[in-house]
Each structure stands twice: as C-alpha cells, then as structure tokens.
Amino acid sequence: MIRYALQCKAGHGFESWFQSGAAFDALVARGLVVCPLCGATGVEKTLMAPSLLTTRKAIDGAPDAPVADPAPGPLSGLASALEQTLTAMRREIEANSDYVGMNFVTEARRIHAGNAPERAIYGEARPDEARKLIEDGVPVAPLPFLPARKIN
C-alpha cells in the first residue's frame, strides 16, 4: 500500500491510499480518483515527504525521540465550512430521497414520464447518460459528492 498527497484542479489537497503506483495511475485514467471536497476528477500527486520510522536507540543507544503529531491536513482536525455544508447537504439528500443506484437514468425517465410515483431520487449515471437526460428535458443535477460505496 502507498499513500499519496493529492490535489485537485481547484486546489483542494487531500491524501489517499492505493495498492501501488500503477493502481493509482489506472484509477486516475478511469476517472475514479476524485476530490472529496468538490468531486473533481482532475487529481494529481503533489510533493510529499516520505514517512520514515527511525529509532535512535538502535543507532546509538539513545532513547527514541518523541514523534510529533502529523501536521493537520484538510481531512484531519476541524472540518472547514465547505466540508460541513457538504456533509449537511449529503445527510439531507440521503434522509429525504431514495437511492436508486445504477438505475438512476431509468427511474428518472419513468418518473418524468409519469410511469412511476413522483419522488426525490439520487443515484449514479455515466456523464453521457446524464447529458442525454438533460437534453431530453428530464430535470436532473449532479451532486457534489459520491455515493458512500465509491469514496476512496
């Protein structure tokens, strides 16, 4: 496993673990590595200091130096106002909508046509499917977060 410091095109910094460097590259190429703050898929590795464990005791018999707490990052400590707002929005949507998963396009079309009860739904759609829904006049909007099963 390898941990990378990442940054999206909007400048949000975050960290994530990957099986290997090749696995990271493959996931980025497929658009599956996204910013947890804004959902952008334009994610790149940033400069990161390696995390090395050393023991002075083993080297010179001295006691281990105290290990400092890691510097607070965007995903540690208190959440920013944006993170709090997104969390509140997610809770509201999940509490008051039906998750239809990969059936989102079909269900949205059924509701729009009057073939299913009108209700708030959320789910997953490929970008081309979402574009087609909008072109066909089906009222949909992207959400600024991923489904819980897809969070890296």
MDTraj code that builds the backbone (N, CA, C; nanometers):
import mdtraj as md
import numpy as np

residues = "MET ILE ARG TYR ALA LEU GLN CYS LYS ALA GLY HIS GLY PHE GLU SER TRP PHE GLN SER GLY ALA ALA PHE ASP ALA LEU VAL ALA ARG GLY LEU VAL VAL CYS PRO LEU CYS GLY ALA THR GLY VAL GLU LYS THR LEU MET ALA PRO SER LEU LEU THR THR ARG LYS ALA ILE ASP GLY ALA PRO ASP ALA PRO VAL ALA ASP PRO ALA PRO GLY PRO LEU SER GLY LEU ALA SER ALA LEU GLU GLN THR LEU THR ALA MET ARG ARG GLU ILE GLU ALA ASN SER ASP TYR VAL GLY MET ASN PHE VAL THR GLU ALA ARG ARG ILE HIS ALA GLY ASN ALA PRO GLU ARG ALA ILE TYR GLY GLU ALA ARG PRO ASP GLU ALA ARG LYS LEU ILE GLU ASP GLY VAL PRO VAL ALA PRO LEU PRO PHE LEU PRO ALA ARG LYS ILE ASN".split()
xyz = np.array([
    [0.0851, -0.1184, 0.0000],
    [0.0000, 0.0000, 0.0000],
    [0.0889, 0.1237, 0.0000],
    [0.0411, 0.2266, -0.0682],
    [0.1155, 0.3514, -0.0761],
    [0.0183, 0.4674, -0.0547],
    [0.0627, 0.5670, 0.0195],
    [-0.0194, 0.6851, 0.0465],
    [0.0340, 0.7999, -0.0373],
    [-0.0572, 0.8672, -0.1076],
    [-0.0183, 0.9822, -0.1881],
    [-0.0867, 1.1079, -0.1354],
    [-0.0148, 1.2188, -0.1377],
    [-0.0742, 1.3500, -0.1177],
    [-0.1247, 1.3921, -0.2548],
    [-0.2508, 1.4322, -0.2618],
    [-0.3138, 1.4632, -0.3902],
    [-0.3709, 1.6041, -0.3876],
    [-0.3935, 1.6572, -0.5065],
    [-0.4547, 1.7885, -0.5188],
    [-0.5394, 1.7906, -0.6449],
    [-0.6606, 1.8492, -0.6335],
    [-0.7474, 1.8602, -0.7499],
    [-0.7177, 1.9910, -0.8229],
    [-0.7778, 2.0073, -0.9386],
    [-0.7567, 2.1280, -1.0200],
    [-0.8031, 2.2541, -0.9472],
    [-0.8973, 2.2392, -0.8513],
    [-0.9468, 2.3547, -0.7764],
    [-0.8537, 2.3902, -0.6603],
    [-0.7483, 2.3105, -0.6395],
    [-0.6515, 2.3407, -0.5348],
    [-0.6776, 2.2741, -0.4006],
    [-0.7789, 2.1884, -0.3920],
    [-0.8058, 2.1175, -0.2670],
    [-0.7024, 2.0072, -0.2479],
    [-0.6405, 2.0024, -0.1314],
    [-0.5432, 1.8989, -0.1013],
    [-0.6032, 1.7897, -0.0154],
    [-0.5657, 1.6655, -0.0397],
    [-0.6125, 1.5526, 0.0401],
    [-0.5165, 1.4360, 0.0199],
    [-0.5332, 1.3321, 0.0987],
    [-0.4489, 1.2136, 0.0885],
    [-0.5359, 1.0917, 0.0659],
    [-0.4780, 0.9894, 0.0028],
    [-0.5489, 0.8640, -0.0155],
    [-0.4485, 0.7510, -0.0307],
    [-0.4913, 0.6302, 0.0012],
    [-0.4077, 0.5104, -0.0077],
    [-0.4403, 0.4350, -0.1356],
    [-0.3371, 0.3749, -0.1960],
    [-0.3540, 0.2965, -0.3174],
    [-0.2719, 0.1693, -0.3065],
    [-0.3121, 0.0683, -0.3808],
    [-0.2427, -0.0598, -0.3772],
    [-0.0990, -0.0448, -0.4277],
    [-0.0801, 0.0394, -0.5292],
    [0.0529, 0.0607, -0.5874],
    [0.0480, 0.1872, -0.6726],
    [0.1648, 0.2298, -0.7196],
    [0.1691, 0.3444, -0.8095],
    [0.0949, 0.3163, -0.9382],
    [0.1069, 0.1929, -0.9897],
    [0.0368, 0.1546, -1.1123],
    [-0.1151, 0.1552, -1.0900],
    [-0.1584, 0.1114, -0.9722],
    [-0.3015, 0.1116, -0.9417],
    [-0.3541, 0.2547, -0.9383],
    [-0.2763, 0.3471, -0.8794],
    [-0.3152, 0.4879, -0.8782],
    [-0.3318, 0.5387, -1.0210],
    [-0.2313, 0.5138, -1.1066],
    [-0.2357, 0.5606, -1.2452],
    [-0.3576, 0.5048, -1.3188],
    [-0.3887, 0.3776, -1.2963],
    [-0.5036, 0.3153, -1.3628],
    [-0.6347, 0.3780, -1.3163],
    [-0.6467, 0.4039, -1.1853],
    [-0.7691, 0.4637, -1.1329],
    [-0.7874, 0.6065, -1.1822],
    [-0.6778, 0.6824, -1.1893],
    [-0.6854, 0.8200, -1.2403],
    [-0.7265, 0.8187, -1.3873],
    [-0.6703, 0.7276, -1.4651],
    [-0.7030, 0.7191, -1.6075],
    [-0.8511, 0.6880, -1.6291],
    [-0.9114, 0.6133, -1.5372],
    [-1.0535, 0.5783, -1.5483],
    [-1.1438, 0.6827, -1.4839],
    [-1.0841, 0.7886, -1.4248],
    [-1.1637, 0.8942, -1.3624],
    [-1.2254, 0.8543, -1.2303],
    [-1.1634, 0.7588, -1.1603],
    [-1.2191, 0.7085, -1.0353],
    [-1.1566, 0.7698, -0.9103],
    [-1.0547, 0.8527, -0.9266],
    [-0.9962, 0.9227, -0.8121],
    [-1.0528, 1.0638, -0.8161],
    [-1.1296, 1.0981, -0.7139],
    [-1.1977, 1.2273, -0.7126],
    [-1.1683, 1.3041, -0.5850],
    [-1.1789, 1.4333, -0.5941],
    [-1.1609, 1.5201, -0.4785],
    [-1.2795, 1.5010, -0.3841],
    [-1.2552, 1.4749, -0.2551],
    [-1.3660, 1.4558, -0.1625],
    [-1.4396, 1.5858, -0.1311],
    [-1.3821, 1.7002, -0.1653],
    [-1.4463, 1.8274, -0.1368],
    [-1.5341, 1.8765, -0.2504],
    [-1.4863, 1.8631, -0.3743],
    [-1.5633, 1.9183, -0.4869],
    [-1.6020, 1.8147, -0.5915],
    [-1.5507, 1.6926, -0.5822],
    [-1.5859, 1.5875, -0.6771],
    [-1.5107, 1.5929, -0.8082],
    [-1.4125, 1.6828, -0.8205],
    [-1.3361, 1.6942, -0.9450],
    [-1.2526, 1.5689, -0.9675],
    [-1.2425, 1.5271, -1.0936],
    [-1.1623, 1.4097, -1.1257],
    [-1.0224, 1.4466, -1.1729],
    [-0.9945, 1.5736, -1.1913],
    [-0.8608, 1.6178, -1.2314],
    [-0.7687, 1.6189, -1.1114],
    [-0.7238, 1.5022, -1.0693],
    [-0.6446, 1.4874, -0.9472],
    [-0.5005, 1.4525, -0.9832],
    [-0.4069, 1.5188, -0.9168],
    [-0.2643, 1.4922, -0.9407],
    [-0.1932, 1.4710, -0.8078],
    [-0.0823, 1.3972, -0.8138],
    [0.0022, 1.3783, -0.6961],
    [0.0749, 1.5096, -0.6677],
    [0.0971, 1.5378, -0.5389],
    [0.1749, 1.6546, -0.5007],
    [0.2977, 1.6083, -0.4250],
    [0.3871, 1.7005, -0.4013],
    [0.5092, 1.6691, -0.3294],
    [0.4755, 1.6260, -0.1876],
    [0.5364, 1.5171, -0.1451],
    [0.5058, 1.4633, -0.0135],
    [0.6339, 1.4089, 0.0477],
    [0.6593, 1.4444, 0.1710],
    [0.7767, 1.3921, 0.2403],
    [0.7513, 1.2464, 0.2774],
    [0.8502, 1.1606, 0.2601],
    [0.8304, 1.0205, 0.2970],
    [0.8141, 1.0061, 0.4476],
    [0.7380, 0.9082, 0.4870],
    [0.7163, 0.8812, 0.6284],
    [0.8086, 0.7668, 0.6689],
    [0.9177, 0.8017, 0.7340],
    [1.0162, 0.7021, 0.7737],
    [1.0182, 0.6894, 0.9247],
    [1.0280, 0.5684, 0.9707],
    [1.0412, 0.5445, 1.1138],
    [1.1876, 0.5153, 1.1434],
    [1.2423, 0.5879, 1.2352],
    [1.3803, 0.5632, 1.2751],
    [1.3846, 0.5452, 1.4253],
    [1.4797, 0.4681, 1.4682],
    [1.4986, 0.4529, 1.6122],
    [1.6426, 0.4865, 1.6443],
    [1.6576, 0.5924, 1.7189],
    [1.7918, 0.6338, 1.7594],
    [1.8531, 0.5287, 1.8522],
    [1.7653, 0.4608, 1.9271],
    [1.8142, 0.3604, 2.0198],
    [1.8945, 0.2539, 1.9453],
    [1.8441, 0.2114, 1.8309],
    [1.9127, 0.1089, 1.7537],
    [2.0443, 0.1621, 1.6977],
    [2.0506, 0.2929, 1.6726],
    [2.1700, 0.3506, 1.6122],
    [2.2763, 0.3806, 1.7173],
    [2.2399, 0.4518, 1.8232],
    [2.3421, 0.4928, 1.9201],
    [2.3047, 0.4649, 2.0655],
    [2.2014, 0.3863, 2.0869],
    [2.1636, 0.3525, 2.2226],
    [2.0828, 0.4611, 2.2919],
    [2.0540, 0.5711, 2.2227],
    [1.9763, 0.6799, 2.2819],
    [1.8287, 0.6441, 2.2794],
    [1.7531, 0.7003, 2.3721],
    [1.6091, 0.6727, 2.3698],
    [1.5455, 0.7301, 2.2433],
    [1.4340, 0.6694, 2.2054],
    [1.3634, 0.7170, 2.0863],
    [1.3219, 0.8623, 2.1054],
    [1.3380, 0.9386, 1.9995],
    [1.2927, 1.0768, 2.0025],
    [1.1408, 1.0771, 1.9980],
    [1.0770, 1.1718, 2.0669],
    [0.9300, 1.1755, 2.0607],
    [0.8846, 1.2028, 1.9178],
    [0.7777, 1.1373, 1.8813],
    [0.7229, 1.1539, 1.7465],
    [0.6172, 1.2629, 1.7529],
    [0.6325, 1.3624, 1.6682],
    [0.5369, 1.4728, 1.6651],
    [0.4090, 1.4284, 1.5957],
    [0.2987, 1.4894, 1.6363],
    [0.1729, 1.4644, 1.5686],
    [0.1842, 1.5142, 1.4261],
    [0.1203, 1.4438, 1.3323],
    [0.1267, 1.4921, 1.1942],
    [0.0613, 1.6292, 1.1834],
    [0.1098, 1.7062, 1.0887],
    [0.0517, 1.8388, 1.0666],
    [-0.0936, 1.8235, 1.0260],
    [-0.1798, 1.9102, 1.0769],
    [-0.3205, 1.8973, 1.0396],
    [-0.3387, 1.9230, 0.8910],
    [-0.4112, 1.8358, 0.8272],
    [-0.4358, 1.8483, 0.6843],
    [-0.5823, 1.8745, 0.6586],
    [-0.6222, 1.8789, 0.5331],
    [-0.7600, 1.9109, 0.5005],
    [-0.8597, 1.8066, 0.5484],
    [-0.8147, 1.6837, 0.5720],
    [-0.9078, 1.5801, 0.6155],
    [-0.8908, 1.5435, 0.7618],
    [-0.8147, 1.6241, 0.8361],
    [-0.7993, 1.5982, 0.9780],
    [-0.8370, 1.7240, 1.0545],
    [-0.8634, 1.7090, 1.1823],
    [-0.8986, 1.8254, 1.2625],
    [-1.0399, 1.8715, 1.2323],
    [-1.0643, 1.9976, 1.2567],
    [-1.1966, 2.0535, 1.2344],
    [-1.2258, 2.0668, 1.0860],
    [-1.3458, 2.0337, 1.0503],
    [-1.3871, 2.0429, 0.9108],
    [-1.4078, 2.1887, 0.8725],
    [-1.3749, 2.2203, 0.7504],
    [-1.3955, 2.3562, 0.7012],
    [-1.5454, 2.3817, 0.6853],
    [-1.5802, 2.5055, 0.6652],
    [-1.7205, 2.5414, 0.6447],
    [-1.7768, 2.4704, 0.5220],
    [-1.6962, 2.4599, 0.4167],
    [-1.7405, 2.3899, 0.2952],
    [-1.7683, 2.2430, 0.3248],
    [-1.6772, 2.1784, 0.3981],
    [-1.6964, 2.0369, 0.4324],
    [-1.8217, 2.0182, 0.5174],
    [-1.8446, 2.1093, 0.6105],
    [-1.9637, 2.0999, 0.6954],
    [-2.0910, 2.1169, 0.6130],
    [-2.0887, 2.2109, 0.5182],
    [-2.2041, 2.2336, 0.4325],
    [-2.2319, 2.1117, 0.3453],
    [-2.1259, 2.0543, 0.2863],
    [-2.1439, 1.9357, 0.2026],
    [-2.1948, 1.8175, 0.2835],
    [-2.1462, 1.8033, 0.4053],
    [-2.1922, 1.6945, 0.4919],
    [-2.3399, 1.7119, 0.5252],
    [-2.3798, 1.8346, 0.5562],
    [-2.5211, 1.8612, 0.5863],
    [-2.6085, 1.8350, 0.4640],
    [-2.5592, 1.8757, 0.3461],
    [-2.6350, 1.8525, 0.2227],
    [-2.6503, 1.7037, 0.1972],
    [-2.5426, 1.6293, 0.2150],
    [-2.5475, 1.4851, 0.1935],
    [-2.6490, 1.4192, 0.2869],
    [-2.6455, 1.4564, 0.4142],
    [-2.7410, 1.3994, 0.5112],
    [-2.8849, 1.4306, 0.4716],
    [-2.9099, 1.5538, 0.4298],
    [-3.0439, 1.5958, 0.3894],
    [-3.0913, 1.5146, 0.2689],
    [-3.0067, 1.5004, 0.1685],
    [-3.0434, 1.4255, 0.0482],
    [-3.0668, 1.2788, 0.0810],
    [-2.9767, 1.2194, 0.1594],
    [-2.9914, 1.0777, 0.1929],
    [-3.1153, 1.0524, 0.2787],
    [-3.1524, 1.1489, 0.3639],
    [-3.2689, 1.1311, 0.4511],
    [-3.4005, 1.1498, 0.3759],
    [-3.4009, 1.2330, 0.2716],
    [-3.5260, 1.2696, 0.2066],
    [-3.5386, 1.2228, 0.0621],
    [-3.4488, 1.1349, 0.0183],
    [-3.4522, 1.0844, -0.1192],
    [-3.4304, 0.9342, -0.1194],
    [-3.4710, 0.8731, -0.2289],
    [-3.4481, 0.7293, -0.2467],
    [-3.3225, 0.7097, -0.3294],
    [-3.2315, 0.6262, -0.2811],
    [-3.1121, 0.5922, -0.3578],
    [-3.1492, 0.4806, -0.4539],
    [-3.1339, 0.5057, -0.5844],
    [-3.1695, 0.4067, -0.6850],
    [-3.0471, 0.3495, -0.7552],
    [-2.9284, 0.3901, -0.7118],
    [-2.8046, 0.3331, -0.7634],
    [-2.7869, 0.3512, -0.9124],
    [-2.7455, 0.2440, -0.9781],
    [-2.7195, 0.2471, -1.1216],
    [-2.8487, 0.2513, -1.2036],
    [-2.9642, 0.2416, -1.1397],
    [-3.0933, 0.2513, -1.2077],
    [-3.1420, 0.3947, -1.2164],
    [-3.0549, 0.4908, -1.1862],
    [-3.0969, 0.6306, -1.1809],
    [-3.1579, 0.6780, -1.3125],
    [-3.0926, 0.6515, -1.4239],
    [-3.1402, 0.7005, -1.5537],
    [-3.2790, 0.6439, -1.5838],
    [-3.2954, 0.5148, -1.5674],
    [-3.4237, 0.4501, -1.5947],
    [-3.5324, 0.5054, -1.5042],
    [-3.5018, 0.5162, -1.3756],
    [-3.6019, 0.5641, -1.2799],
    [-3.6360, 0.7110, -1.3030],
    [-3.5368, 0.7938, -1.3357],
    [-3.5631, 0.9356, -1.3638],
    [-3.6547, 0.9492, -1.4850],
    [-3.6310, 0.8682, -1.5874],
    [-3.7171, 0.8722, -1.7066],
    [-3.8591, 0.8244, -1.6741],
    [-3.8703, 0.7210, -1.5925],
    [-4.0031, 0.6697, -1.5532],
    [-4.0809, 0.7749, -1.4753],
    [-4.0151, 0.8428, -1.3821],
    [-4.0813, 0.9471, -1.3034],
    [-4.1222, 1.0626, -1.3949],
    [-4.0319, 1.1038, -1.4831],
    [-4.0595, 1.2156, -1.5746],
    [-4.1779, 1.1842, -1.6655],
    [-4.1895, 1.0591, -1.7082],
    [-4.2985, 1.0181, -1.7985],
    [-4.4289, 0.9909, -1.7234],
    [-4.4240, 0.9893, -1.5899],
    [-4.5440, 0.9613, -1.5120],
    [-4.5697, 0.8137, -1.4911],
    [-4.4712, 0.7293, -1.5222],
    [-4.4870, 0.5847, -1.5069],
    [-4.4412, 0.5336, -1.3710],
    [-4.3949, 0.6216, -1.2869],
    [-4.3524, 0.5862, -1.1507],
    [-4.3934, 0.7016, -1.0598],
    [-4.4169, 0.6736, -0.9321],
    [-4.4577, 0.7816, -0.8412],
    [-4.3510, 0.8910, -0.8336],
    [-4.3977, 1.0162, -0.8332],
    [-4.3033, 1.1276, -0.8253],
    [-4.2431, 1.1333, -0.6854],
    [-4.1112, 1.1375, -0.6820],
    [-4.0381, 1.1421, -0.5563],
    [-3.8962, 1.1865, -0.5851],
    [-3.8281, 1.2277, -0.4814],
    [-3.6873, 1.2673, -0.4957],
    [-3.6025, 1.1409, -0.4979],
    [-3.5144, 1.1331, -0.5976],
    [-3.4234, 1.0185, -0.6077],
    [-3.2816, 1.0692, -0.6307],
    [-3.1861, 0.9849, -0.5993],
    [-3.0473, 1.0113, -0.6368],
    [-2.9836, 0.8778, -0.6679],
    [-2.8790, 0.8828, -0.7483],
    [-2.8136, 0.7598, -0.7883],
    [-2.6942, 0.7900, -0.8755],
    [-2.6616, 0.6973, -0.9625],
    [-2.5416, 0.7084, -1.0439],
    [-2.5765, 0.7001, -1.1914],
    [-2.5044, 0.7813, -1.2697],
    [-2.5216, 0.7800, -1.4146],
    [-2.3891, 0.8153, -1.4793],
    [-2.3649, 0.7580, -1.5942],
    [-2.2456, 0.7963, -1.6701],
    [-2.2664, 0.9379, -1.7231],
    [-2.1591, 1.0121, -1.7458],
    [-2.1743, 1.1500, -1.7952],
    [-2.2565, 1.1607, -1.9236],
    [-2.2381, 1.0672, -2.0164],
    [-2.3151, 1.0730, -2.1407],
    [-2.4637, 1.0482, -2.1158],
    [-2.4963, 0.9605, -2.0200],
    [-2.6364, 0.9355, -1.9862],
    [-2.6986, 1.0590, -1.9210],
    [-2.6244, 1.1241, -1.8317],
    [-2.6751, 1.2444, -1.7653],
    [-2.6999, 1.3556, -1.8674],
    [-2.6063, 1.3725, -1.9609],
    [-2.6232, 1.4734, -2.0658],
    [-2.7509, 1.4466, -2.1464],
    [-2.7744, 1.3196, -2.1794],
    [-2.8926, 1.2820, -2.2578],
    [-3.0214, 1.3118, -2.1793],
    [-3.0202, 1.2868, -2.0477],
    [-3.1372, 1.3202, -1.9656],
    [-3.1669, 1.4695, -1.9737],
    [-3.0635, 1.5514, -1.9605],
    [-3.0810, 1.6969, -1.9648],
    [-3.1323, 1.7399, -2.1021],
    [-3.0741, 1.6834, -2.2082],
    [-3.1176, 1.7155, -2.3448],
    [-3.2637, 1.6783, -2.3671],
    [-3.3090, 1.5709, -2.3012],
    [-3.4468, 1.5246, -2.3158],
    [-3.5435, 1.5969, -2.2216],
    [-3.4928, 1.6943, -2.1446],
    [-3.5794, 1.7742, -2.0571],
    [-3.6085, 1.7128, -1.9219],
    [-3.5384, 1.6076, -1.8859],
    [-3.5574, 1.5460, -1.7546],
    [-3.4783, 1.6305, -1.6535],
    [-3.5461, 1.6835, -1.5508],
    [-3.4763, 1.7714, -1.4561],
    [-3.3841, 1.6922, -1.3624],
    [-3.2548, 1.7008, -1.3872],
    [-3.1539, 1.6351, -1.3046],
    [-3.0411, 1.7330, -1.2779],
    [-2.9655, 1.7062, -1.1737],
    [-2.8489, 1.7894, -1.1399],
    [-2.7437, 1.7000, -1.0749],
    [-2.6165, 1.7283, -1.1015],
    [-2.5119, 1.6492, -1.0374],
    [-2.5005, 1.6857, -0.8896],
    [-2.4646, 1.5882, -0.8094],
    [-2.4436, 1.6116, -0.6675],
    [-2.2949, 1.6336, -0.6415],
    [-2.2621, 1.7164, -0.5429],
    [-2.1204, 1.7461, -0.5161],
    [-2.0518, 1.6415, -0.4290],
    [-2.1021, 1.5190, -0.4304],
    [-2.0387, 1.4108, -0.3546],
    [-2.0656, 1.2795, -0.4249],
    [-1.9858, 1.1802, -0.3905],
    [-2.0023, 1.0462, -0.4472],
    [-2.0832, 0.9598, -0.3533],
    [-2.1454, 0.8540, -0.4054],
    [-2.2122, 0.7592, -0.3173],
    [-2.1120, 0.7009, -0.2182],
    [-2.1581, 0.6657, -0.1009],
    [-2.0687, 0.6166, 0.0052],
    [-1.9852, 0.4982, -0.0413],
    [-2.0373, 0.4137, -0.1285],
    [-1.9619, 0.2954, -0.1723],
    [-1.8465, 0.3304, -0.2656],
    [-1.8424, 0.4539, -0.3181],
    [-1.7385, 0.4917, -0.4124],
    [-1.6353, 0.5868, -0.3548],
    [-1.6444, 0.6175, -0.2289],
    [-1.5474, 0.7097, -0.1682],
    [-1.4173, 0.6374, -0.1485],
    [-1.3066, 0.7003, -0.1962],
    [-1.1767, 0.6342, -0.1865],
    [-1.1185, 0.6476, -0.0530],
])
top = md.Topology()
chain = top.add_chain()
for i, resn in enumerate(residues, 1):
    res = top.add_residue(resn, chain, resSeq=i)
    for name in ("N", "CA", "C"):
        top.add_atom(name, md.element.get_by_symbol(name[0]), res)
traj = md.Trajectory(xyz[None], top)
